[in-house]
Amino acid sequence: METISIDTLTKKLKNAPQSVLERVMVYIDALVESEKKSKPYELSKEQQQVLDSQLNSDKSTYTEAETLFEDLKKKYEL
C-alpha cells in the first residue's frame, strides 16, 4: 500500500469511535486471512465440478494411501 493511502486512512480514523476502529481491525484481519487462504492456482469449471462432486461421496469406498502405495509397489515390482 502506498504511504499516501495509509496517511489518508489514518486521518479518516483519527477521531473515529472505538467501535469503528474495532470493526476496521476485524475487516483488515479478514482481508489478510482470505489472502492467505487464496489458492495459488485456478481450476477449470469442469475440474471444480469434479472436486465438488466428491464432497459427499462415501468415504468407505476409498482406499488408504498406504495400501495403494504398497499395491503399486508389488504390481510394478518396485
DONUSE-177885 format. One record per residue: x, y, z of N, C-alpha, C, O in turn. Coordinates in steps of 0.1 Angstrom, whole numbers, plus 5000, padded with zeros to 4 digits. Example, Ala and Ser with C-alpha at 12.3 -4.5 7.8 and 13.67 -1.06 7.14 Angstrom:
n.xx, n.yy, n.zz, ca.xx, ca.yy, ca.zz, c.xx, c.yy, c.zz, o.xx, o.yy, o.zz
5132, 4943, 5078, 5123, 4955, 5078, 5132, 4967, 5078, 5142, 4967, 5085 $
5128, 4978, 5071, 5137, 4989, 5071, 5129, 5000, 5079, 5134, 5011, 5080 $
***
This chain:
n.xx, n.yy, n.zz, ca.xx, ca.yy, ca.zz, c.xx, c.yy, c.zz, o.xx, o.yy, o.zz
5008, 4988, 5000, 5000, 5000, 5000, 5009, 5012, 5000, 5019, 5013, 5007 $
5005, 5022, 4993, 5013, 5035, 4992, 5012, 5042, 5005, 5001, 5041, 5012 $
5022, 5050, 5008, 5022, 5058, 5020, 5010, 5068, 5021, 5004, 5070, 5031 $
5007, 5074, 5009, 4996, 5084, 5009, 4983, 5077, 5013, 4975, 5083, 5019 $
4981, 5065, 5009, 4969, 5058, 5013, 4968, 5055, 5028, 4958, 5056, 5034 $
4979, 5052, 5034, 4980, 5049, 5048, 4977, 5062, 5055, 4970, 5063, 5066 $
4983, 5073, 5050, 4981, 5086, 5057, 4966, 5090, 5056, 4961, 5095, 5066 $
4960, 5088, 5045, 4946, 5091, 5043, 4937, 5083, 5053, 4928, 5088, 5059 $
4941, 5070, 5054, 4933, 5062, 5063, 4935, 5066, 5077, 4925, 5066, 5085 $
4947, 5070, 5081, 4950, 5074, 5094, 4942, 5087, 5098, 4936, 5088, 5108 $
4941, 5096, 5088, 4934, 5109, 5090, 4919, 5106, 5092, 4912, 5112, 5101 $
4914, 5097, 5084, 4899, 5094, 5085, 4896, 5087, 5098, 4885, 5089, 5103 $
4905, 5079, 5103, 4902, 5071, 5115, 4906, 5078, 5128, 4904, 5073, 5139 $
4913, 5090, 5127, 4919, 5097, 5138, 4909, 5099, 5149, 4912, 5098, 5161 $
4897, 5104, 5146, 4887, 5107, 5155, 4875, 5097, 5156, 4864, 5100, 5161 $
4877, 5086, 5150, 4866, 5076, 5149, 4864, 5070, 5163, 4874, 5068, 5170 $
4852, 5066, 5166, 4849, 5060, 5179, 4856, 5046, 5179, 4859, 5040, 5169 $
4858, 5041, 5191, 4865, 5028, 5193, 4857, 5016, 5186, 4864, 5008, 5180 $
4844, 5017, 5185, 4837, 5006, 5179, 4840, 5006, 5164, 4840, 4995, 5158 $
4842, 5018, 5158, 4845, 5018, 5144, 4859, 5012, 5141, 4862, 5005, 5132 $
4868, 5016, 5150, 4882, 5011, 5149, 4883, 4996, 5150, 4890, 4989, 5143 $
4875, 4991, 5159, 4874, 4976, 5161, 4869, 4969, 5148, 4874, 4959, 5144 $
4858, 4975, 5142, 4853, 4969, 5130, 4863, 4970, 5119, 4864, 4961, 5111 $
4870, 4981, 5118, 4881, 4982, 5108, 4891, 4971, 5110, 4896, 4965, 5100 $
4895, 4969, 5122, 4906, 4959, 5125, 4901, 4945, 5121, 4908, 4937, 5115 $
4888, 4942, 5124, 4882, 4929, 5120, 4882, 4928, 5105, 4885, 4917, 5100 $
4879, 4938, 5098, 4878, 4938, 5084, 4892, 4936, 5078, 4894, 4928, 5069 $
4902, 4943, 5083, 4916, 4941, 5079, 4921, 4927, 5081, 4927, 4921, 5072 $
4918, 4922, 5093, 4922, 4908, 5096, 4915, 4898, 5086, 4922, 4889, 5081 $
4903, 4900, 5083, 4896, 4892, 5073, 4902, 4892, 5060, 4903, 4882, 5053 $
4906, 4904, 5055, 4912, 4906, 5042, 4925, 4899, 5042, 4928, 4892, 5032 $
4933, 4900, 5052, 4946, 4894, 5053, 4945, 4879, 5053, 4952, 4871, 5046 $
4935, 4874, 5061, 4933, 4859, 5062, 4928, 4853, 5049, 4933, 4843, 5045 $
4919, 4860, 5042, 4914, 4855, 5030, 4925, 4854, 5019, 4925, 4846, 5011 $
4935, 4864, 5020, 4946, 4864, 5011, 4955, 4852, 5014, 4960, 4846, 5004 $
4956, 4848, 5026, 4964, 4836, 5030, 4958, 4823, 5024, 4965, 4814, 5020 $
4945, 4823, 5025, 4937, 4811, 5021, 4935, 4810, 5006, 4930, 4800, 5001 $
4938, 4821, 4998, 4935, 4820, 4984, 4944, 4810, 4977, 4956, 4807, 4981 $
4939, 4804, 4967, 4945, 4793, 4960, 4956, 4799, 4951, 4953, 4809, 4944 $
4968, 4793, 4950, 4978, 4798, 4941, 4976, 4792, 4927, 4985, 4793, 4919 $
4964, 4787, 4925, 4961, 4781, 4912, 4946, 4784, 4908, 4939, 4788, 4917 $
4943, 4781, 4896, 4929, 4782, 4892, 4924, 4769, 4886, 4932, 4763, 4878 $
4912, 4765, 4889, 4907, 4753, 4883, 4897, 4756, 4872, 4891, 4767, 4873 $
4896, 4748, 4863, 4886, 4750, 4852, 4872, 4746, 4859, 4872, 4740, 4870 $
4861, 4750, 4853, 4848, 4747, 4858, 4846, 4732, 4860, 4840, 4727, 4869 $
4851, 4725, 4850, 4850, 4710, 4850, 4857, 4704, 4862, 4852, 4695, 4868 $
4870, 4709, 4864, 4878, 4704, 4875, 4871, 4707, 4888, 4871, 4699, 4897 $
4866, 4719, 4890, 4859, 4723, 4902, 4846, 4714, 4904, 4843, 4711, 4916 $
4839, 4711, 4894, 4827, 4703, 4895, 4831, 4689, 4900, 4824, 4683, 4908 $
4842, 4683, 4894, 4847, 4670, 4898, 4850, 4670, 4913, 4846, 4661, 4921 $
4857, 4680, 4918, 4860, 4681, 4932, 4848, 4683, 4941, 4846, 4677, 4951 $
4839, 4692, 4936, 4827, 4694, 4944, 4818, 4681, 4945, 4812, 4679, 4955 $
4818, 4673, 4934, 4810, 4661, 4934, 4816, 4651, 4944, 4809, 4642, 4948 $
4828, 4652, 4948, 4835, 4643, 4957, 4832, 4646, 4972, 4835, 4639, 4981 $
4827, 4658, 4974, 4825, 4663, 4988, 4816, 4653, 4997, 4819, 4651, 5008 $
4806, 4648, 4991, 4796, 4640, 4998, 4797, 4625, 4994, 4788, 4618, 4996 $
4808, 4621, 4988, 4810, 4607, 4984, 4812, 4598, 4996, 4816, 4603, 5007 $
4809, 4585, 4994, 4810, 4576, 5005, 4825, 4573, 5008, 4832, 4567, 5000 $
4830, 4577, 5019, 4844, 4575, 5023, 4848, 4560, 5025, 4860, 4557, 5024 $
4838, 4552, 5027, 4841, 4538, 5029, 4846, 4531, 5016, 4852, 4520, 5017 $
4844, 4537, 5005, 4848, 4531, 4992, 4863, 4536, 4989, 4868, 4531, 4979 $
4868, 4544, 4997, 4882, 4549, 4995, 4892, 4539, 4998, 4889, 4530, 5006 $
4904, 4540, 4992, 4915, 4531, 4995, 4925, 4539, 5003, 4928, 4550, 4999 $
4930, 4534, 5014, 4941, 4541, 5022, 4953, 4543, 5013, 4956, 4534, 5005 $
4959, 4554, 5014, 4971, 4558, 5006, 4982, 4548, 5008, 4989, 4544, 4998 $
4984, 4543, 5020, 4995, 4534, 5023, 4992, 4520, 5016, 5001, 4514, 5010 $
4980, 4516, 5016, 4976, 4504, 5009, 4978, 4505, 4994, 4983, 4496, 4988 $
4973, 4516, 4989, 4975, 4518, 4974, 4990, 4518, 4971, 4994, 4512, 4960 $
4998, 4525, 4978, 5012, 4526, 4976, 5018, 4512, 4976, 5026, 4508, 4967 $
5015, 4504, 4986, 5020, 4490, 4987, 5016, 4482, 4975, 5024, 4474, 4970 $
5003, 4483, 4971, 4998, 4475, 4960, 5006, 4479, 4947, 5009, 4470, 4939 $
5008, 4492, 4945, 5015, 4496, 4933, 5030, 4491, 4933, 5035, 4487, 4923 $
5036, 4492, 4945, 5050, 4487, 4946, 5050, 4472, 4942, 5059, 4467, 4935 $
5041, 4464, 4947, 5040, 4450, 4944, 5038, 4448, 4929, 5044, 4440, 4922 $
5028, 4455, 4924, 5024, 4454, 4910, 5035, 4457, 4900, 5037, 4450, 4890 $
5043, 4467, 4903, 5053, 4471, 4894, 5067, 4467, 4899, 5078, 4472, 4894 $
5067, 4459, 4909, 5079, 4453, 4915, 5090, 4464, 4918, 5101, 4463, 4914 $
5085, 4473, 4925, 5095, 4484, 4929, 5101, 4482, 4943, 5109, 4490, 4948 $
***
